Every structure is written in structure tokens, then in C-alpha cells.
Amino acid sequence: MGNFKEKNDVILKSLGYHLRIIRQEKQLRQKTIAKLCDMDSGSYSNIENGKRNITILTLFKISKVLNVSMSELMSFKLKK
């Protein structure tokens, strides 16, 4: 079972890194994204740091705020 946890961690960290890159390209602050998505900035920071699993609804909100498609958000490469 430990193997699944390791894979989950890699996925969450990779998604978070991808979100950070997109956010920085759009010159937005974490605090701004969090506010527009109705969450606190600590929660959003945890997403970008791969420490928080999110729902599809939260991912949808983030995609709207970043003005990118869901498929763009999900087109990340796994990082180790």
C-alpha cells in the first residue's frame, strides 16, 4: 500500500508545481487565486505545494480564475 501513497504524493506535487507555473506566468499571487476561488490562501498554498488533494470542483474554479481549460491544468508531467 505504501507504493500508492508515494504515487499519490508525486501526482499532487506535480499538479501543484504545474499550477504554480501557470499562476506565475499570469503574474497572479496565491492570495488572489485563493480569494477568487473562495478559499483561504493557506489552503491554496497547500495545493501548490502538493500537500492537499482537491476536488474536481475546486480544480474547475482554479481553471476559470487562471483562464485555462481543465485539460490544460491536467496536462502536467509527473515529477519525482
PyMOL Python script that loads the backbone (N, CA, C, O; Angstrom):
from pymol import cmd

cmd.read_pdbstr("""\
ATOM      1  N   MET A   1       0.813  -1.208   0.000  1.00  0.00           N
ATOM      2  CA  MET A   1       0.000   0.000   0.000  1.00  0.00           C
ATOM      3  C   MET A   1       0.852   1.267   0.000  1.00  0.00           C
ATOM      4  O   MET A   1       0.432   2.283  -0.553  1.00  0.00           O
ATOM      5  N   GLY A   2       2.034   1.230   0.605  1.00  0.00           N
ATOM      6  CA  GLY A   2       2.903   2.396   0.649  1.00  0.00           C
ATOM      7  C   GLY A   2       3.214   2.929  -0.733  1.00  0.00           C
ATOM      8  O   GLY A   2       3.407   4.132  -0.907  1.00  0.00           O
ATOM      9  N   ASN A   3       3.264   2.045  -1.718  1.00  0.00           N
ATOM     10  CA  ASN A   3       3.554   2.444  -3.081  1.00  0.00           C
ATOM     11  C   ASN A   3       2.483   3.399  -3.625  1.00  0.00           C
ATOM     12  O   ASN A   3       2.808   4.349  -4.337  1.00  0.00           O
ATOM     13  N   PHE A   4       1.212   3.152  -3.295  1.00  0.00           N
ATOM     14  CA  PHE A   4       0.137   4.037  -3.733  1.00  0.00           C
ATOM     15  C   PHE A   4       0.313   5.429  -3.139  1.00  0.00           C
ATOM     16  O   PHE A   4       0.123   6.431  -3.828  1.00  0.00           O
ATOM     17  N   LYS A   5       0.673   5.491  -1.867  1.00  0.00           N
ATOM     18  CA  LYS A   5       0.866   6.791  -1.217  1.00  0.00           C
ATOM     19  C   LYS A   5       1.985   7.566  -1.898  1.00  0.00           C
ATOM     20  O   LYS A   5       1.857   8.768  -2.132  1.00  0.00           O
ATOM     21  N   GLU A   6       3.073   6.891  -2.214  1.00  0.00           N
ATOM     22  CA  GLU A   6       4.182   7.552  -2.901  1.00  0.00           C
ATOM     23  C   GLU A   6       3.735   8.088  -4.253  1.00  0.00           C
ATOM     24  O   GLU A   6       4.089   9.208  -4.622  1.00  0.00           O
ATOM     25  N   LYS A   7       2.963   7.302  -4.995  1.00  0.00           N
ATOM     26  CA  LYS A   7       2.465   7.740  -6.308  1.00  0.00           C
ATOM     27  C   LYS A   7       1.510   8.919  -6.145  1.00  0.00           C
ATOM     28  O   LYS A   7       1.545   9.867  -6.930  1.00  0.00           O
ATOM     29  N   ASN A   8       0.660   8.854  -5.125  1.00  0.00           N
ATOM     30  CA  ASN A   8      -0.262   9.968  -4.876  1.00  0.00           C
ATOM     31  C   ASN A   8       0.512  11.239  -4.587  1.00  0.00           C
ATOM     32  O   ASN A   8       0.166  12.303  -5.099  1.00  0.00           O
ATOM     33  N   ASP A   9       1.557  11.146  -3.775  1.00  0.00           N
ATOM     34  CA  ASP A   9       2.375  12.313  -3.452  1.00  0.00           C
ATOM     35  C   ASP A   9       3.001  12.906  -4.704  1.00  0.00           C
ATOM     36  O   ASP A   9       3.031  14.125  -4.870  1.00  0.00           O
ATOM     37  N   VAL A  10       3.499  12.048  -5.582  1.00  0.00           N
ATOM     38  CA  VAL A  10       4.113  12.521  -6.829  1.00  0.00           C
ATOM     39  C   VAL A  10       3.077  13.242  -7.682  1.00  0.00           C
ATOM     40  O   VAL A  10       3.366  14.291  -8.259  1.00  0.00           O
ATOM     41  N   ILE A  11       1.889  12.694  -7.764  1.00  0.00           N
ATOM     42  CA  ILE A  11       0.823  13.314  -8.564  1.00  0.00           C
ATOM     43  C   ILE A  11       0.449  14.677  -7.990  1.00  0.00           C
ATOM     44  O   ILE A  11       0.366  15.657  -8.730  1.00  0.00           O
ATOM     45  N   LEU A  12       0.225  14.749  -6.682  1.00  0.00           N
ATOM     46  CA  LEU A  12      -0.173  16.013  -6.061  1.00  0.00           C
ATOM     47  C   LEU A  12       0.921  17.071  -6.193  1.00  0.00           C
ATOM     48  O   LEU A  12       0.624  18.234  -6.467  1.00  0.00           O
ATOM     49  N   LYS A  13       2.168  16.683  -6.003  1.00  0.00           N
ATOM     50  CA  LYS A  13       3.277  17.638  -6.138  1.00  0.00           C
ATOM     51  C   LYS A  13       3.437  18.100  -7.580  1.00  0.00           C
ATOM     52  O   LYS A  13       3.729  19.269  -7.830  1.00  0.00           O
ATOM     53  N   SER A  14       3.247  17.196  -8.521  1.00  0.00           N
ATOM     54  CA  SER A  14       3.373  17.547  -9.935  1.00  0.00           C
ATOM     55  C   SER A  14       2.262  18.504 -10.358  1.00  0.00           C
ATOM     56  O   SER A  14       2.514  19.478 -11.066  1.00  0.00           O
ATOM     57  N   LEU A  15       1.042  18.227  -9.924  1.00  0.00           N
ATOM     58  CA  LEU A  15      -0.071  19.125 -10.227  1.00  0.00           C
ATOM     59  C   LEU A  15       0.173  20.489  -9.596  1.00  0.00           C
ATOM     60  O   LEU A  15      -0.014  21.517 -10.247  1.00  0.00           O
ATOM     61  N   GLY A  16       0.584  20.506  -8.347  1.00  0.00           N
ATOM     62  CA  GLY A  16       0.848  21.765  -7.658  1.00  0.00           C
ATOM     63  C   GLY A  16       1.916  22.587  -8.346  1.00  0.00           C
ATOM     64  O   GLY A  16       1.778  23.802  -8.482  1.00  0.00           O
ATOM     65  N   TYR A  17       2.972  21.937  -8.779  1.00  0.00           N
ATOM     66  CA  TYR A  17       4.050  22.625  -9.488  1.00  0.00           C
ATOM     67  C   TYR A  17       3.524  23.223 -10.788  1.00  0.00           C
ATOM     68  O   TYR A  17       3.853  24.357 -11.134  1.00  0.00           O
ATOM     69  N   HIS A  18       2.706  22.454 -11.506  1.00  0.00           N
ATOM     70  CA  HIS A  18       2.114  22.918 -12.770  1.00  0.00           C
ATOM     71  C   HIS A  18       1.215  24.144 -12.526  1.00  0.00           C
ATOM     72  O   HIS A  18       1.266  25.114 -13.282  1.00  0.00           O
ATOM     73  N   LEU A  19       0.407  24.091 -11.482  1.00  0.00           N
ATOM     74  CA  LEU A  19      -0.456  25.228 -11.146  1.00  0.00           C
ATOM     75  C   LEU A  19       0.382  26.466 -10.829  1.00  0.00           C
ATOM     76  O   LEU A  19       0.045  27.572 -11.249  1.00  0.00           O
ATOM     77  N   ARG A  20       1.467  26.277 -10.091  1.00  0.00           N
ATOM     78  CA  ARG A  20       2.350  27.391  -9.728  1.00  0.00           C
ATOM     79  C   ARG A  20       2.938  28.046 -10.984  1.00  0.00           C
ATOM     80  O   ARG A  20       2.972  29.271 -11.093  1.00  0.00           O
ATOM     81  N   ILE A  21       3.395  27.227 -11.921  1.00  0.00           N
ATOM     82  CA  ILE A  21       3.984  27.756 -13.151  1.00  0.00           C
ATOM     83  C   ILE A  21       2.948  28.580 -13.922  1.00  0.00           C
ATOM     84  O   ILE A  21       3.245  29.689 -14.365  1.00  0.00           O
ATOM     85  N   ILE A  22       1.757  28.051 -14.081  1.00  0.00           N
ATOM     86  CA  ILE A  22       0.705  28.776 -14.802  1.00  0.00           C
ATOM     87  C   ILE A  22       0.366  30.076 -14.085  1.00  0.00           C
ATOM     88  O   ILE A  22       0.241  31.127 -14.714  1.00  0.00           O
ATOM     89  N   ARG A  23       0.218  30.001 -12.761  1.00  0.00           N
ATOM     90  CA  ARG A  23      -0.109  31.206 -11.981  1.00  0.00           C
ATOM     91  C   ARG A  23       0.972  32.268 -12.139  1.00  0.00           C
ATOM     92  O   ARG A  23       0.664  33.444 -12.335  1.00  0.00           O
ATOM     93  N   GLN A  24       2.223  31.864 -12.057  1.00  0.00           N
ATOM     94  CA  GLN A  24       3.316  32.822 -12.182  1.00  0.00           C
ATOM     95  C   GLN A  24       3.392  33.414 -13.588  1.00  0.00           C
ATOM     96  O   GLN A  24       3.700  34.595 -13.749  1.00  0.00           O
ATOM     97  N   GLU A  25       3.112  32.600 -14.600  1.00  0.00           N
ATOM     98  CA  GLU A  25       3.100  33.112 -15.975  1.00  0.00           C
ATOM     99  C   GLU A  25       2.040  34.197 -16.141  1.00  0.00           C
ATOM    100  O   GLU A  25       2.213  35.138 -16.916  1.00  0.00           O
ATOM    101  N   LYS A  26       0.946  34.050 -15.405  1.00  0.00           N
ATOM    102  CA  LYS A  26      -0.143  35.026 -15.482  1.00  0.00           C
ATOM    103  C   LYS A  26       0.035  36.159 -14.475  1.00  0.00           C
ATOM    104  O   LYS A  26      -0.820  37.036 -14.352  1.00  0.00           O
ATOM    105  N   GLN A  27       1.152  36.128 -13.761  1.00  0.00           N
ATOM    106  CA  GLN A  27       1.514  37.160 -12.792  1.00  0.00           C
ATOM    107  C   GLN A  27       0.432  37.390 -11.741  1.00  0.00           C
ATOM    108  O   GLN A  27       0.073  38.524 -11.424  1.00  0.00           O
ATOM    109  N   LEU A  28      -0.075  36.280 -11.214  1.00  0.00           N
ATOM    110  CA  LEU A  28      -1.075  36.326 -10.158  1.00  0.00           C
ATOM    111  C   LEU A  28      -0.456  35.831  -8.861  1.00  0.00           C
ATOM    112  O   LEU A  28       0.453  35.001  -8.869  1.00  0.00           O
ATOM    113  N   ARG A  29      -0.955  36.345  -7.754  1.00  0.00           N
ATOM    114  CA  ARG A  29      -0.497  35.912  -6.433  1.00  0.00           C
ATOM    115  C   ARG A  29      -1.399  34.784  -5.928  1.00  0.00           C
ATOM    116  O   ARG A  29      -2.567  34.683  -6.303  1.00  0.00           O
ATOM    117  N   GLN A  30      -0.832  33.951  -5.081  1.00  0.00           N
ATOM    118  CA  GLN A  30      -1.622  32.877  -4.475  1.00  0.00           C
ATOM    119  C   GLN A  30      -2.845  33.445  -3.771  1.00  0.00           C
ATOM    120  O   GLN A  30      -3.940  32.889  -3.860  1.00  0.00           O
ATOM    121  N   LYS A  31      -2.651  34.542  -3.080  1.00  0.00           N
ATOM    122  CA  LYS A  31      -3.738  35.166  -2.324  1.00  0.00           C
ATOM    123  C   LYS A  31      -4.904  35.545  -3.246  1.00  0.00           C
ATOM    124  O   LYS A  31      -6.069  35.397  -2.878  1.00  0.00           O
ATOM    125  N   THR A  32      -4.579  36.029  -4.436  1.00  0.00           N
ATOM    126  CA  THR A  32      -5.606  36.423  -5.413  1.00  0.00           C
ATOM    127  C   THR A  32      -6.390  35.207  -5.887  1.00  0.00           C
ATOM    128  O   THR A  32      -7.621  35.226  -5.926  1.00  0.00           O
ATOM    129  N   ILE A  33      -5.667  34.145  -6.248  1.00  0.00           N
ATOM    130  CA  ILE A  33      -6.341  32.918  -6.701  1.00  0.00           C
ATOM    131  C   ILE A  33      -7.242  32.386  -5.595  1.00  0.00           C
ATOM    132  O   ILE A  33      -8.396  32.031  -5.839  1.00  0.00           O
ATOM    133  N   ALA A  34      -6.715  32.333  -4.394  1.00  0.00           N
ATOM    134  CA  ALA A  34      -7.478  31.806  -3.261  1.00  0.00           C
ATOM    135  C   ALA A  34      -8.763  32.594  -3.052  1.00  0.00           C
ATOM    136  O   ALA A  34      -9.835  32.011  -2.891  1.00  0.00           O
ATOM    137  N   LYS A  35      -8.658  33.900  -3.055  1.00  0.00           N
ATOM    138  CA  LYS A  35      -9.836  34.742  -2.827  1.00  0.00           C
ATOM    139  C   LYS A  35     -10.889  34.516  -3.908  1.00  0.00           C
ATOM    140  O   LYS A  35     -12.075  34.381  -3.606  1.00  0.00           O
ATOM    141  N   LEU A  36     -10.458  34.476  -5.160  1.00  0.00           N
ATOM    142  CA  LEU A  36     -11.403  34.292  -6.261  1.00  0.00           C
ATOM    143  C   LEU A  36     -12.010  32.889  -6.291  1.00  0.00           C
ATOM    144  O   LEU A  36     -13.065  32.675  -6.888  1.00  0.00           O
ATOM    145  N   CYS A  37     -11.343  31.943  -5.647  1.00  0.00           N
ATOM    146  CA  CYS A  37     -11.859  30.567  -5.571  1.00  0.00           C
ATOM    147  C   CYS A  37     -12.579  30.296  -4.260  1.00  0.00           C
ATOM    148  O   CYS A  37     -12.969  29.160  -3.988  1.00  0.00           O
ATOM    149  N   ASP A  38     -12.758  31.331  -3.446  1.00  0.00           N
ATOM    150  CA  ASP A  38     -13.455  31.181  -2.169  1.00  0.00           C
ATOM    151  C   ASP A  38     -12.742  30.238  -1.206  1.00  0.00           C
ATOM    152  O   ASP A  38     -13.379  29.390  -0.580  1.00  0.00           O
ATOM    153  N   MET A  39     -11.426  30.382  -1.086  1.00  0.00           N
ATOM    154  CA  MET A  39     -10.671  29.579  -0.127  1.00  0.00           C
ATOM    155  C   MET A  39      -9.630  30.474   0.525  1.00  0.00           C
ATOM    156  O   MET A  39      -9.342  31.563   0.029  1.00  0.00           O
ATOM    157  N   ASP A  40      -9.072  30.016   1.628  1.00  0.00           N
ATOM    158  CA  ASP A  40      -8.041  30.837   2.265  1.00  0.00           C
ATOM    159  C   ASP A  40      -6.712  30.591   1.565  1.00  0.00           C
ATOM    160  O   ASP A  40      -6.516  29.559   0.923  1.00  0.00           O
ATOM    161  N   SER A  41      -5.812  31.542   1.694  1.00  0.00           N
ATOM    162  CA  SER A  41      -4.547  31.475   0.970  1.00  0.00           C
ATOM    163  C   SER A  41      -3.690  30.289   1.424  1.00  0.00           C
ATOM    164  O   SER A  41      -2.926  29.744   0.628  1.00  0.00           O
ATOM    165  N   GLY A  42      -3.806  29.884   2.691  1.00  0.00           N
ATOM    166  CA  GLY A  42      -3.071  28.718   3.175  1.00  0.00           C
ATOM    167  C   GLY A  42      -3.504  27.444   2.470  1.00  0.00           C
ATOM    168  O   GLY A  42      -2.675  26.594   2.148  1.00  0.00           O
ATOM    169  N   SER A  43      -4.795  27.314   2.232  1.00  0.00           N
ATOM    170  CA  SER A  43      -5.310  26.134   1.523  1.00  0.00           C
ATOM    171  C   SER A  43      -4.790  26.094   0.095  1.00  0.00           C
ATOM    172  O   SER A  43      -4.393  25.043  -0.407  1.00  0.00           O
ATOM    173  N   TYR A  44      -4.799  27.261  -0.553  1.00  0.00           N
ATOM    174  CA  TYR A  44      -4.299  27.292  -1.927  1.00  0.00           C
ATOM    175  C   TYR A  44      -2.801  26.993  -1.960  1.00  0.00           C
ATOM    176  O   TYR A  44      -2.324  26.280  -2.842  1.00  0.00           O
ATOM    177  N   SER A  45      -2.082  27.528  -1.017  1.00  0.00           N
ATOM    178  CA  SER A  45      -0.642  27.266  -0.927  1.00  0.00           C
ATOM    179  C   SER A  45      -0.380  25.770  -0.767  1.00  0.00           C
ATOM    180  O   SER A  45       0.546  25.230  -1.373  1.00  0.00           O
ATOM    181  N   ASN A  46      -1.191  25.108   0.041  1.00  0.00           N
ATOM    182  CA  ASN A  46      -1.049  23.663   0.232  1.00  0.00           C
ATOM    183  C   ASN A  46      -1.287  22.891  -1.061  1.00  0.00           C
ATOM    184  O   ASN A  46      -0.670  21.849  -1.283  1.00  0.00           O
ATOM    185  N   ILE A  47      -2.167  23.386  -1.907  1.00  0.00           N
ATOM    186  CA  ILE A  47      -2.409  22.751  -3.203  1.00  0.00           C
ATOM    187  C   ILE A  47      -1.141  22.847  -4.053  1.00  0.00           C
ATOM    188  O   ILE A  47      -0.677  21.850  -4.605  1.00  0.00           O
ATOM    189  N   GLU A  48      -0.591  24.053  -4.151  1.00  0.00           N
ATOM    190  CA  GLU A  48       0.608  24.242  -4.965  1.00  0.00           C
ATOM    191  C   GLU A  48       1.810  23.485  -4.409  1.00  0.00           C
ATOM    192  O   GLU A  48       2.715  23.123  -5.161  1.00  0.00           O
ATOM    193  N   ASN A  49       1.826  23.247  -3.121  1.00  0.00           N
ATOM    194  CA  ASN A  49       2.930  22.515  -2.503  1.00  0.00           C
ATOM    195  C   ASN A  49       2.693  20.999  -2.481  1.00  0.00           C
ATOM    196  O   ASN A  49       3.498  20.248  -1.931  1.00  0.00           O
ATOM    197  N   GLY A  50       1.588  20.561  -3.078  1.00  0.00           N
ATOM    198  CA  GLY A  50       1.306  19.132  -3.155  1.00  0.00           C
ATOM    199  C   GLY A  50       0.895  18.511  -1.848  1.00  0.00           C
ATOM    200  O   GLY A  50       1.007  17.298  -1.672  1.00  0.00           O
ATOM    201  N   LYS A  51       0.418  19.326  -0.921  1.00  0.00           N
ATOM    202  CA  LYS A  51       0.035  18.829   0.404  1.00  0.00           C
ATOM    203  C   LYS A  51      -1.467  18.648   0.561  1.00  0.00           C
ATOM    204  O   LYS A  51      -1.936  18.199   1.607  1.00  0.00           O
ATOM    205  N   ARG A  52      -2.213  18.992  -0.461  1.00  0.00           N
ATOM    206  CA  ARG A  52      -3.673  18.930  -0.354  1.00  0.00           C
ATOM    207  C   ARG A  52      -4.269  18.354  -1.622  1.00  0.00           C
ATOM    208  O   ARG A  52      -3.988  18.823  -2.725  1.00  0.00           O
ATOM    209  N   ASN A  53      -5.085  17.343  -1.456  1.00  0.00           N
ATOM    210  CA  ASN A  53      -5.831  16.787  -2.574  1.00  0.00           C
ATOM    211  C   ASN A  53      -7.081  17.642  -2.759  1.00  0.00           C
ATOM    212  O   ASN A  53      -7.709  18.042  -1.779  1.00  0.00           O
ATOM    213  N   ILE A  54      -7.438  17.920  -3.983  1.00  0.00           N
ATOM    214  CA  ILE A  54      -8.576  18.806  -4.220  1.00  0.00           C
ATOM    215  C   ILE A  54      -9.657  18.098  -5.021  1.00  0.00           C
ATOM    216  O   ILE A  54      -9.413  17.084  -5.674  1.00  0.00           O
ATOM    217  N   THR A  55     -10.841  18.651  -4.954  1.00  0.00           N
ATOM    218  CA  THR A  55     -11.957  18.104  -5.714  1.00  0.00           C
ATOM    219  C   THR A  55     -11.919  18.638  -7.138  1.00  0.00           C
ATOM    220  O   THR A  55     -11.229  19.612  -7.441  1.00  0.00           O
ATOM    221  N   ILE A  56     -12.663  17.988  -7.985  1.00  0.00           N
ATOM    222  CA  ILE A  56     -12.785  18.432  -9.372  1.00  0.00           C
ATOM    223  C   ILE A  56     -13.434  19.819  -9.425  1.00  0.00           C
ATOM    224  O   ILE A  56     -13.135  20.613 -10.317  1.00  0.00           O
ATOM    225  N   LEU A  57     -14.318  20.106  -8.471  1.00  0.00           N
ATOM    226  CA  LEU A  57     -14.969  21.417  -8.437  1.00  0.00           C
ATOM    227  C   LEU A  57     -13.959  22.523  -8.123  1.00  0.00           C
ATOM    228  O   LEU A  57     -14.009  23.599  -8.718  1.00  0.00           O
ATOM    229  N   THR A  58     -13.057  22.259  -7.201  1.00  0.00           N
ATOM    230  CA  THR A  58     -12.015  23.238  -6.883  1.00  0.00           C
ATOM    231  C   THR A  58     -11.095  23.427  -8.080  1.00  0.00           C
ATOM    232  O   THR A  58     -10.711  24.552  -8.401  1.00  0.00           O
ATOM    233  N   LEU A  59     -10.743  22.340  -8.736  1.00  0.00           N
ATOM    234  CA  LEU A  59      -9.894  22.430  -9.920  1.00  0.00           C
ATOM    235  C   LEU A  59     -10.589  23.248 -11.012  1.00  0.00           C
ATOM    236  O   LEU A  59      -9.945  24.028 -11.713  1.00  0.00           O
ATOM    237  N   PHE A  60     -11.889  23.068 -11.150  1.00  0.00           N
ATOM    238  CA  PHE A  60     -12.669  23.829 -12.131  1.00  0.00           C
ATOM    239  C   PHE A  60     -12.626  25.325 -11.802  1.00  0.00           C
ATOM    240  O   PHE A  60     -12.432  26.152 -12.693  1.00  0.00           O
ATOM    241  N   LYS A  61     -12.805  25.669 -10.530  1.00  0.00           N
ATOM    242  CA  LYS A  61     -12.735  27.077 -10.121  1.00  0.00           C
ATOM    243  C   LYS A  61     -11.366  27.666 -10.444  1.00  0.00           C
ATOM    244  O   LYS A  61     -11.264  28.775 -10.967  1.00  0.00           O
ATOM    245  N   ILE A  62     -10.324  26.918 -10.131  1.00  0.00           N
ATOM    246  CA  ILE A  62      -8.969  27.396 -10.402  1.00  0.00           C
ATOM    247  C   ILE A  62      -8.765  27.598 -11.900  1.00  0.00           C
ATOM    248  O   ILE A  62      -8.142  28.575 -12.315  1.00  0.00           O
ATOM    249  N   SER A  63      -9.282  26.684 -12.707  1.00  0.00           N
ATOM    250  CA  SER A  63      -9.136  26.822 -14.164  1.00  0.00           C
ATOM    251  C   SER A  63      -9.818  28.092 -14.667  1.00  0.00           C
ATOM    252  O   SER A  63      -9.305  28.764 -15.562  1.00  0.00           O
ATOM    253  N   LYS A  64     -10.959  28.416 -14.098  1.00  0.00           N
ATOM    254  CA  LYS A  64     -11.671  29.634 -14.507  1.00  0.00           C
ATOM    255  C   LYS A  64     -10.893  30.877 -14.101  1.00  0.00           C
ATOM    256  O   LYS A  64     -10.782  31.820 -14.884  1.00  0.00           O
ATOM    257  N   VAL A  65     -10.357  30.888 -12.896  1.00  0.00           N
ATOM    258  CA  VAL A  65      -9.596  32.044 -12.420  1.00  0.00           C
ATOM    259  C   VAL A  65      -8.316  32.215 -13.249  1.00  0.00           C
ATOM    260  O   VAL A  65      -7.937  33.337 -13.581  1.00  0.00           O
ATOM    261  N   LEU A  66      -7.662  31.114 -13.577  1.00  0.00           N
ATOM    262  CA  LEU A  66      -6.437  31.185 -14.375  1.00  0.00           C
ATOM    263  C   LEU A  66      -6.718  31.355 -15.868  1.00  0.00           C
ATOM    264  O   LEU A  66      -5.810  31.610 -16.659  1.00  0.00           O
ATOM    265  N   ASN A  67      -7.987  31.210 -16.236  1.00  0.00           N
ATOM    266  CA  ASN A  67      -8.417  31.344 -17.629  1.00  0.00           C
ATOM    267  C   ASN A  67      -7.729  30.311 -18.534  1.00  0.00           C
ATOM    268  O   ASN A  67      -7.240  30.631 -19.618  1.00  0.00           O
ATOM    269  N   VAL A  68      -7.709  29.068 -18.052  1.00  0.00           N
ATOM    270  CA  VAL A  68      -7.189  27.952 -18.838  1.00  0.00           C
ATOM    271  C   VAL A  68      -8.194  26.798 -18.752  1.00  0.00           C
ATOM    272  O   VAL A  68      -9.012  26.733 -17.835  1.00  0.00           O
ATOM    273  N   SER A  69      -8.112  25.914 -19.709  1.00  0.00           N
ATOM    274  CA  SER A  69      -9.030  24.776 -19.722  1.00  0.00           C
ATOM    275  C   SER A  69      -8.630  23.750 -18.657  1.00  0.00           C
ATOM    276  O   SER A  69      -7.501  23.730 -18.167  1.00  0.00           O
ATOM    277  N   MET A  70      -9.579  22.923 -18.332  1.00  0.00           N
ATOM    278  CA  MET A  70      -9.302  21.834 -17.388  1.00  0.00           C
ATOM    279  C   MET A  70      -8.240  20.914 -17.982  1.00  0.00           C
ATOM    280  O   MET A  70      -7.369  20.425 -17.262  1.00  0.00           O
ATOM    281  N   SER A  71      -8.307  20.680 -19.273  1.00  0.00           N
ATOM    282  CA  SER A  71      -7.314  19.795 -19.885  1.00  0.00           C
ATOM    283  C   SER A  71      -5.916  20.398 -19.799  1.00  0.00           C
ATOM    284  O   SER A  71      -4.936  19.665 -19.661  1.00  0.00           O
ATOM    285  N   GLU A  72      -5.810  21.718 -19.878  1.00  0.00           N
ATOM    286  CA  GLU A  72      -4.516  22.379 -19.704  1.00  0.00           C
ATOM    287  C   GLU A  72      -3.994  22.152 -18.282  1.00  0.00           C
ATOM    288  O   GLU A  72      -2.811  21.874 -18.089  1.00  0.00           O
ATOM    289  N   LEU A  73      -4.868  22.269 -17.305  1.00  0.00           N
ATOM    290  CA  LEU A  73      -4.444  22.051 -15.917  1.00  0.00           C
ATOM    291  C   LEU A  73      -3.997  20.606 -15.691  1.00  0.00           C
ATOM    292  O   LEU A  73      -3.087  20.343 -14.905  1.00  0.00           O
ATOM    293  N   MET A  74      -4.645  19.685 -16.383  1.00  0.00           N
ATOM    294  CA  MET A  74      -4.339  18.277 -16.170  1.00  0.00           C
ATOM    295  C   MET A  74      -3.203  17.762 -17.072  1.00  0.00           C
ATOM    296  O   MET A  74      -2.843  16.586 -17.007  1.00  0.00           O
ATOM    297  N   SER A  75      -2.656  18.625 -17.892  1.00  0.00           N
ATOM    298  CA  SER A  75      -1.588  18.180 -18.805  1.00  0.00           C
ATOM    299  C   SER A  75      -0.214  18.443 -18.192  1.00  0.00           C
ATOM    300  O   SER A  75       0.613  19.145 -18.773  1.00  0.00           O
ATOM    301  N   PHE A  76       0.010  17.882 -17.033  1.00  0.00           N
ATOM    302  CA  PHE A  76       1.288  18.057 -16.351  1.00  0.00           C
ATOM    303  C   PHE A  76       2.083  16.758 -16.423  1.00  0.00           C
ATOM    304  O   PHE A  76       1.524  15.671 -16.574  1.00  0.00           O
ATOM    305  N   LYS A  77       3.379  16.898 -16.313  1.00  0.00           N
ATOM    306  CA  LYS A  77       4.265  15.736 -16.295  1.00  0.00           C
ATOM    307  C   LYS A  77       4.585  15.398 -14.849  1.00  0.00           C
ATOM    308  O   LYS A  77       4.758  16.285 -14.014  1.00  0.00           O
ATOM    309  N   LEU A  78       4.659  14.119 -14.567  1.00  0.00           N
ATOM    310  CA  LEU A  78       4.983  13.686 -13.210  1.00  0.00           C
ATOM    311  C   LEU A  78       6.437  14.014 -12.906  1.00  0.00           C
ATOM    312  O   LEU A  78       7.338  13.735 -13.697  1.00  0.00           O
ATOM    313  N   LYS A  79       6.642  14.621 -11.725  1.00  0.00           N
ATOM    314  CA  LYS A  79       7.981  14.971 -11.273  1.00  0.00           C
ATOM    315  C   LYS A  79       8.309  14.092 -10.072  1.00  0.00           C
ATOM    316  O   LYS A  79       7.420  13.720  -9.306  1.00  0.00           O
ATOM    317  N   LYS A  80       9.546  13.774  -9.915  1.00  0.00           N
ATOM    318  CA  LYS A  80       9.927  12.973  -8.746  1.00  0.00           C
ATOM    319  C   LYS A  80      10.534  13.815  -7.685  1.00  0.00           C
ATOM    320  O   LYS A  80      10.912  13.304  -6.631  1.00  0.00           O
TER     321      LYS A  80
END
""", "prot")
cmd.dss("prot")
cmd.show_as("cartoon", "prot")
cmd.util.cbc("prot")
cmd.orient("prot")
